[in-house]
Amino acid sequence: MRRIGRWLLVTALLSVLLLCGWRLLPQPSWQQTRPQSTRVASRDGVLLRLTLASDERYRLWVPHADYPPQLIDALLLKEERWYHWHPGVNPVSVARALAGRLTDAESDVGASTLTMQLARIESGLNTRSYGGKARQMGRALSISASHDKAAVLEAYLNLAPMAGNVEGFGTASLVYFGKSAADLNLVEILTLAVLPQRPQLQAHAQGLQLTRFGHAARARLFDAWVKDHPEHEQFRSQIEAVTVLRRPSDLPFRAPHAVDQALRTASQRGALPARLVTTIDLRQQQILERELARYLDEQARMGFRNGSVLLVDAVDGEIRALVGSADYFDPSISGQINGTAIHRSPGSTLKPLLYGLAIDQGQIHPASVLRDVPTRFGPFSPENFDGEFVGPITAQEALVRSRNIPAVQIASRLGQPNLYSLLKAAQVADMARESHYGLSLVLGGGALSAQELAGLYGMLGRQGRHRRLGLIEGDAARESS
């Protein structure tokens, strides 16, 4: 007996040492093994879009500390009260389930712990056979040996199936209730707690609802809950009533062109973050969308069907609102193309920059008299848009009236930097060689986007300092030059 006792003691000590050593080894992060969705928000935190992960599932990783204690309590009450007291497999539950199966082949007494459920989810195990169940138990023991209880619980909270292509309680809270898990009320918490085991929802006109099985499961969970929290009996009528959940298709899809651009920019820098905060002001975005729709409706008789608008904060260079087309979902106007990012001829919009350069170089001042007369500049013979010439004209008046001949005269006399150098310094994309444009550049001979033009105009209020526009929080400050 003494030998057996010593053997058991040594075995226990070795098991403890092995467990401690195992936990000291670096463990793979469950968060890193699953692709994540990206939550795109406005500058004040309003959700603009929740993207699908690369495997076409909605999945956001929410830290354990961000889940409300009531949700943790409800989950453990529903799944297993002994979660904190076993090594991943509950031997009492296993014995009970095995005994039930031996006496009744149709018995549905379960033995799965939360850790075993996590093992099945992460490894994709088929647990309907005895062999599959044994592998599940082995993996659950391995998980418990290498991770603490809080880490296992956090993984389950974030990987549990929550109906359809939604995974995790935090994601389900956002999708089905439009709020973070921390803001859930008791009825919503108990609703989510019954989803993982049989996560079926049924569609109705007003949204999604629990199946009859799910509704009954929630009622049973509430009965167990009020035994420990009798003060919550007041919620029984809400538990017995139908709870309407939002559909994934009801998720916000706001400022679509701005969100597309922000996601593309972020992905070019590396992996997309779980949360991407834009500079979009949602109130101003909605005003801009309404005003564009109103304008196009008024101008419909003239054949106008599409348009794009950009609103930029002149001080910090951040994009506050961006409407890339009249209707993102209208293929007849190529609605998904962002009109503010398309390169097209700027017409005469570069003239203020040209005059600014000339004033900086001492070539002119606002009262300088220029000549608006027929003039040849080598092979180039520019004309005014009205086909007429006004003769002597001040620089200020020539700019106000957008006369072409005086502008080309100024361009021909500029030193460095000239207009071409200015555009290159401002990183206007796809610029050809200077000789390609010649003096026609000031009359719209090149091409640039509305966003690039807005960045150039911002220089006029910053003593010539250029700052690329920012659409992701903090970008404009980093791009200042």
Beta strands, then each sheet from edge to edge (+ up, - down):
strand 1: 39-41
strand 2: 47-50
strand 3: 58-59
strand 4: 166-167
strand 5: 201-204
strand 6: 207-210
strand 7: 275-277
strand 8: 309-312
strand 9: 319-323
strand 10: 369-372
strand 11: 391-394
sheet 1: 2+ 1- 7-
sheet 2: 3+ 4+
sheet 3: 5+ 6-
sheet 4: 8+ 9-
sheet 5: 10+ 11-
end
